[in-house]
């Protein structure tokens, strides 16, 4: 499992984690598309925006390996702002390549592009 050095571990002041420290001994948690409903709590939405900002700062528009990025946090963005960068895509692999859909991310998280969150 690739460890992304310099990537924030969590949203400051909260328990919303962005990375995992070690591989899951029970197996890799698969990425799935989670539905974001309008009634989500403001802190959940802020965690998504901060995570997107961290992804943008670390990777930009280049493909990146999933590595130690938290599957739960990625799943909130997967299928919309974060897309598979390879075909076939294995959602249960730490080596899976992902890419940010810059247009979708700009529409969903405009403040992340301006660096206003972290």
Rosetta constraint file for C-alpha pairs under 8 A:
AtomPair CA 1 CA 22 HARMONIC 7.91 0.50
AtomPair CA 1 CA 23 HARMONIC 6.78 0.50
AtomPair CA 1 CA 67 HARMONIC 5.05 0.50
AtomPair CA 1 CA 68 HARMONIC 6.30 0.50
AtomPair CA 1 CA 94 HARMONIC 5.69 0.50
AtomPair CA 1 CA 95 HARMONIC 7.07 0.50
AtomPair CA 2 CA 65 HARMONIC 7.49 0.50
AtomPair CA 2 CA 66 HARMONIC 7.74 0.50
AtomPair CA 2 CA 67 HARMONIC 4.35 0.50
AtomPair CA 2 CA 68 HARMONIC 6.10 0.50
AtomPair CA 2 CA 94 HARMONIC 7.47 0.50
AtomPair CA 2 CA 95 HARMONIC 7.66 0.50
AtomPair CA 3 CA 67 HARMONIC 5.86 0.50
AtomPair CA 3 CA 68 HARMONIC 5.31 0.50
AtomPair CA 4 CA 67 HARMONIC 7.05 0.50
AtomPair CA 4 CA 68 HARMONIC 6.72 0.50
AtomPair CA 4 CA 69 HARMONIC 7.76 0.50
AtomPair CA 7 CA 19 HARMONIC 7.90 0.50
AtomPair CA 7 CA 54 HARMONIC 6.87 0.50
AtomPair CA 7 CA 58 HARMONIC 6.97 0.50
AtomPair CA 8 CA 18 HARMONIC 6.74 0.50
AtomPair CA 8 CA 19 HARMONIC 7.57 0.50
AtomPair CA 8 CA 54 HARMONIC 7.14 0.50
AtomPair CA 9 CA 17 HARMONIC 5.96 0.50
AtomPair CA 9 CA 18 HARMONIC 5.21 0.50
AtomPair CA 9 CA 19 HARMONIC 5.34 0.50
AtomPair CA 9 CA 20 HARMONIC 7.87 0.50
AtomPair CA 10 CA 14 HARMONIC 7.28 0.50
AtomPair CA 10 CA 15 HARMONIC 6.80 0.50
AtomPair CA 10 CA 16 HARMONIC 5.51 0.50
AtomPair CA 10 CA 17 HARMONIC 4.06 0.50
AtomPair CA 10 CA 18 HARMONIC 4.86 0.50
AtomPair CA 10 CA 19 HARMONIC 7.11 0.50
AtomPair CA 11 CA 15 HARMONIC 7.04 0.50
AtomPair CA 11 CA 16 HARMONIC 5.60 0.50
AtomPair CA 11 CA 17 HARMONIC 6.51 0.50
AtomPair CA 11 CA 18 HARMONIC 7.31 0.50
AtomPair CA 11 CA 47 HARMONIC 6.33 0.50
AtomPair CA 11 CA 50 HARMONIC 6.92 0.50
AtomPair CA 11 CA 51 HARMONIC 7.77 0.50
AtomPair CA 16 CA 47 HARMONIC 6.68 0.50
AtomPair CA 17 CA 70 HARMONIC 7.05 0.50
AtomPair CA 17 CA 73 HARMONIC 7.58 0.50
AtomPair CA 18 CA 51 HARMONIC 6.78 0.50
AtomPair CA 18 CA 69 HARMONIC 6.06 0.50
AtomPair CA 18 CA 70 HARMONIC 5.28 0.50
AtomPair CA 18 CA 73 HARMONIC 6.44 0.50
AtomPair CA 19 CA 68 HARMONIC 5.43 0.50
AtomPair CA 19 CA 69 HARMONIC 4.38 0.50
AtomPair CA 19 CA 70 HARMONIC 4.64 0.50
AtomPair CA 20 CA 68 HARMONIC 5.31 0.50
AtomPair CA 20 CA 69 HARMONIC 6.29 0.50
AtomPair CA 20 CA 70 HARMONIC 5.69 0.50
AtomPair CA 21 CA 68 HARMONIC 6.94 0.50
AtomPair CA 22 CA 68 HARMONIC 7.39 0.50
AtomPair CA 23 CA 27 HARMONIC 7.77 0.50
AtomPair CA 23 CA 28 HARMONIC 7.18 0.50
AtomPair CA 23 CA 68 HARMONIC 7.61 0.50
AtomPair CA 24 CA 28 HARMONIC 5.87 0.50
AtomPair CA 24 CA 29 HARMONIC 7.60 0.50
AtomPair CA 28 CA 92 HARMONIC 5.42 0.50
AtomPair CA 28 CA 93 HARMONIC 6.35 0.50
AtomPair CA 28 CA 94 HARMONIC 7.15 0.50
AtomPair CA 29 CA 71 HARMONIC 6.32 0.50
AtomPair CA 29 CA 92 HARMONIC 5.86 0.50
AtomPair CA 30 CA 71 HARMONIC 6.93 0.50
AtomPair CA 30 CA 91 HARMONIC 4.96 0.50
AtomPair CA 30 CA 92 HARMONIC 4.06 0.50
AtomPair CA 30 CA 93 HARMONIC 7.32 0.50
AtomPair CA 31 CA 71 HARMONIC 5.81 0.50
AtomPair CA 31 CA 72 HARMONIC 7.54 0.50
AtomPair CA 31 CA 74 HARMONIC 7.13 0.50
AtomPair CA 31 CA 75 HARMONIC 5.48 0.50
AtomPair CA 31 CA 78 HARMONIC 7.23 0.50
AtomPair CA 31 CA 91 HARMONIC 5.00 0.50
AtomPair CA 31 CA 92 HARMONIC 6.51 0.50
AtomPair CA 32 CA 75 HARMONIC 5.33 0.50
AtomPair CA 32 CA 78 HARMONIC 6.79 0.50
AtomPair CA 32 CA 91 HARMONIC 7.44 0.50
AtomPair CA 33 CA 75 HARMONIC 5.32 0.50
AtomPair CA 33 CA 76 HARMONIC 6.47 0.50
AtomPair CA 33 CA 77 HARMONIC 7.28 0.50
AtomPair CA 33 CA 78 HARMONIC 5.31 0.50
AtomPair CA 33 CA 79 HARMONIC 5.77 0.50
AtomPair CA 34 CA 75 HARMONIC 5.70 0.50
AtomPair CA 34 CA 76 HARMONIC 5.13 0.50
AtomPair CA 34 CA 77 HARMONIC 7.64 0.50
AtomPair CA 34 CA 78 HARMONIC 7.53 0.50
AtomPair CA 35 CA 76 HARMONIC 7.07 0.50
AtomPair CA 36 CA 40 HARMONIC 7.16 0.50
AtomPair CA 36 CA 76 HARMONIC 6.93 0.50
AtomPair CA 40 CA 44 HARMONIC 6.51 0.50
AtomPair CA 40 CA 45 HARMONIC 6.86 0.50
AtomPair CA 41 CA 45 HARMONIC 6.54 0.50
AtomPair CA 42 CA 46 HARMONIC 6.09 0.50
AtomPair CA 43 CA 47 HARMONIC 6.08 0.50
AtomPair CA 44 CA 48 HARMONIC 6.37 0.50
AtomPair CA 45 CA 49 HARMONIC 6.28 0.50
AtomPair CA 46 CA 50 HARMONIC 6.06 0.50
AtomPair CA 46 CA 117 HARMONIC 7.85 0.50
AtomPair CA 47 CA 51 HARMONIC 6.02 0.50
AtomPair CA 48 CA 52 HARMONIC 6.15 0.50
AtomPair CA 48 CA 73 HARMONIC 7.25 0.50
AtomPair CA 48 CA 76 HARMONIC 7.26 0.50
AtomPair CA 48 CA 77 HARMONIC 7.60 0.50
AtomPair CA 49 CA 53 HARMONIC 6.16 0.50
AtomPair CA 49 CA 109 HARMONIC 5.94 0.50
AtomPair CA 49 CA 111 HARMONIC 7.68 0.50
AtomPair CA 49 CA 112 HARMONIC 6.12 0.50
AtomPair CA 49 CA 117 HARMONIC 7.13 0.50
AtomPair CA 50 CA 54 HARMONIC 6.21 0.50
AtomPair CA 50 CA 112 HARMONIC 6.85 0.50
AtomPair CA 50 CA 117 HARMONIC 5.69 0.50
AtomPair CA 50 CA 118 HARMONIC 6.02 0.50
AtomPair CA 51 CA 55 HARMONIC 6.21 0.50
AtomPair CA 51 CA 73 HARMONIC 7.67 0.50
AtomPair CA 52 CA 56 HARMONIC 6.14 0.50
AtomPair CA 52 CA 105 HARMONIC 7.74 0.50
AtomPair CA 52 CA 109 HARMONIC 7.49 0.50
AtomPair CA 52 CA 112 HARMONIC 6.47 0.50
AtomPair CA 53 CA 57 HARMONIC 6.16 0.50
AtomPair CA 53 CA 112 HARMONIC 4.49 0.50
AtomPair CA 53 CA 113 HARMONIC 6.69 0.50
AtomPair CA 53 CA 115 HARMONIC 6.85 0.50
AtomPair CA 53 CA 117 HARMONIC 7.28 0.50
AtomPair CA 53 CA 118 HARMONIC 7.46 0.50
AtomPair CA 54 CA 58 HARMONIC 6.06 0.50
AtomPair CA 54 CA 118 HARMONIC 7.96 0.50
AtomPair CA 55 CA 59 HARMONIC 5.73 0.50
AtomPair CA 55 CA 60 HARMONIC 6.94 0.50
AtomPair CA 56 CA 60 HARMONIC 4.45 0.50
AtomPair CA 56 CA 61 HARMONIC 7.43 0.50
AtomPair CA 56 CA 100 HARMONIC 7.83 0.50
AtomPair CA 56 CA 112 HARMONIC 7.82 0.50
AtomPair CA 56 CA 113 HARMONIC 7.57 0.50
AtomPair CA 59 CA 63 HARMONIC 7.32 0.50
AtomPair CA 59 CA 64 HARMONIC 6.68 0.50
AtomPair CA 60 CA 100 HARMONIC 7.36 0.50
AtomPair CA 61 CA 99 HARMONIC 6.65 0.50
AtomPair CA 61 CA 100 HARMONIC 5.86 0.50
AtomPair CA 61 CA 101 HARMONIC 7.55 0.50
AtomPair CA 61 CA 102 HARMONIC 6.76 0.50
AtomPair CA 62 CA 99 HARMONIC 6.27 0.50
AtomPair CA 62 CA 100 HARMONIC 7.57 0.50
AtomPair CA 63 CA 85 HARMONIC 6.30 0.50
AtomPair CA 63 CA 97 HARMONIC 6.23 0.50
AtomPair CA 63 CA 98 HARMONIC 5.47 0.50
AtomPair CA 63 CA 99 HARMONIC 4.50 0.50
AtomPair CA 63 CA 100 HARMONIC 7.53 0.50
AtomPair CA 64 CA 97 HARMONIC 5.39 0.50
AtomPair CA 64 CA 98 HARMONIC 5.35 0.50
AtomPair CA 64 CA 99 HARMONIC 6.22 0.50
AtomPair CA 65 CA 94 HARMONIC 7.23 0.50
AtomPair CA 65 CA 95 HARMONIC 5.56 0.50
AtomPair CA 65 CA 96 HARMONIC 5.63 0.50
AtomPair CA 65 CA 97 HARMONIC 4.54 0.50
AtomPair CA 65 CA 98 HARMONIC 6.20 0.50
AtomPair CA 66 CA 93 HARMONIC 7.81 0.50
AtomPair CA 66 CA 94 HARMONIC 5.41 0.50
AtomPair CA 66 CA 95 HARMONIC 5.98 0.50
AtomPair CA 66 CA 96 HARMONIC 5.62 0.50
AtomPair CA 66 CA 97 HARMONIC 6.16 0.50
AtomPair CA 66 CA 98 HARMONIC 6.66 0.50
AtomPair CA 67 CA 94 HARMONIC 4.75 0.50
AtomPair CA 67 CA 95 HARMONIC 6.09 0.50
AtomPair CA 67 CA 96 HARMONIC 7.85 0.50
AtomPair CA 68 CA 94 HARMONIC 7.16 0.50
AtomPair CA 69 CA 73 HARMONIC 7.97 0.50
AtomPair CA 69 CA 74 HARMONIC 7.22 0.50
AtomPair CA 70 CA 74 HARMONIC 6.14 0.50
AtomPair CA 71 CA 75 HARMONIC 5.89 0.50
AtomPair CA 72 CA 76 HARMONIC 6.88 0.50
AtomPair CA 73 CA 77 HARMONIC 7.36 0.50
AtomPair CA 74 CA 78 HARMONIC 5.85 0.50
AtomPair CA 74 CA 82 HARMONIC 7.75 0.50
AtomPair CA 77 CA 81 HARMONIC 5.42 0.50
AtomPair CA 77 CA 82 HARMONIC 5.60 0.50
AtomPair CA 78 CA 82 HARMONIC 4.75 0.50
AtomPair CA 78 CA 83 HARMONIC 5.99 0.50
AtomPair CA 79 CA 83 HARMONIC 5.35 0.50
AtomPair CA 79 CA 84 HARMONIC 7.90 0.50
AtomPair CA 80 CA 101 HARMONIC 7.44 0.50
AtomPair CA 80 CA 104 HARMONIC 6.65 0.50
AtomPair CA 80 CA 105 HARMONIC 7.92 0.50
AtomPair CA 81 CA 100 HARMONIC 5.71 0.50
AtomPair CA 81 CA 101 HARMONIC 5.05 0.50
AtomPair CA 81 CA 102 HARMONIC 7.19 0.50
AtomPair CA 81 CA 104 HARMONIC 5.32 0.50
AtomPair CA 81 CA 105 HARMONIC 4.97 0.50
AtomPair CA 81 CA 108 HARMONIC 7.94 0.50
AtomPair CA 82 CA 98 HARMONIC 6.57 0.50
AtomPair CA 82 CA 99 HARMONIC 5.71 0.50
AtomPair CA 82 CA 100 HARMONIC 4.57 0.50
AtomPair CA 82 CA 101 HARMONIC 5.93 0.50
AtomPair CA 83 CA 98 HARMONIC 5.61 0.50
AtomPair CA 83 CA 99 HARMONIC 5.40 0.50
AtomPair CA 83 CA 100 HARMONIC 6.20 0.50
AtomPair CA 83 CA 101 HARMONIC 6.66 0.50
AtomPair CA 84 CA 89 HARMONIC 6.36 0.50
AtomPair CA 84 CA 96 HARMONIC 7.83 0.50
AtomPair CA 84 CA 97 HARMONIC 6.23 0.50
AtomPair CA 84 CA 98 HARMONIC 4.58 0.50
AtomPair CA 84 CA 99 HARMONIC 6.23 0.50
AtomPair CA 85 CA 89 HARMONIC 7.73 0.50
AtomPair CA 85 CA 97 HARMONIC 5.22 0.50
AtomPair CA 85 CA 98 HARMONIC 4.67 0.50
AtomPair CA 85 CA 99 HARMONIC 5.45 0.50
AtomPair CA 86 CA 96 HARMONIC 7.79 0.50
AtomPair CA 86 CA 97 HARMONIC 6.18 0.50
AtomPair CA 86 CA 98 HARMONIC 7.50 0.50
AtomPair CA 89 CA 96 HARMONIC 6.77 0.50
AtomPair CA 89 CA 97 HARMONIC 7.85 0.50
AtomPair CA 90 CA 96 HARMONIC 6.18 0.50
AtomPair CA 91 CA 96 HARMONIC 6.90 0.50
AtomPair CA 92 CA 96 HARMONIC 7.86 0.50
AtomPair CA 100 CA 105 HARMONIC 7.28 0.50
AtomPair CA 101 CA 105 HARMONIC 6.07 0.50
AtomPair CA 102 CA 106 HARMONIC 5.98 0.50
AtomPair CA 103 CA 107 HARMONIC 6.36 0.50
AtomPair CA 104 CA 108 HARMONIC 6.17 0.50
AtomPair CA 105 CA 109 HARMONIC 5.59 0.50
AtomPair CA 105 CA 110 HARMONIC 7.39 0.50
AtomPair CA 106 CA 110 HARMONIC 4.95 0.50
AtomPair CA 106 CA 112 HARMONIC 7.93 0.50
AtomPair CA 106 CA 113 HARMONIC 6.89 0.50
AtomPair CA 109 CA 113 HARMONIC 7.25 0.50
AtomPair CA 110 CA 114 HARMONIC 6.94 0.50
AtomPair CA 111 CA 115 HARMONIC 6.33 0.50
AtomPair CA 111 CA 116 HARMONIC 5.56 0.50
AtomPair CA 111 CA 117 HARMONIC 6.71 0.50
AtomPair CA 112 CA 116 HARMONIC 6.29 0.50
AtomPair CA 112 CA 117 HARMONIC 6.26 0.50
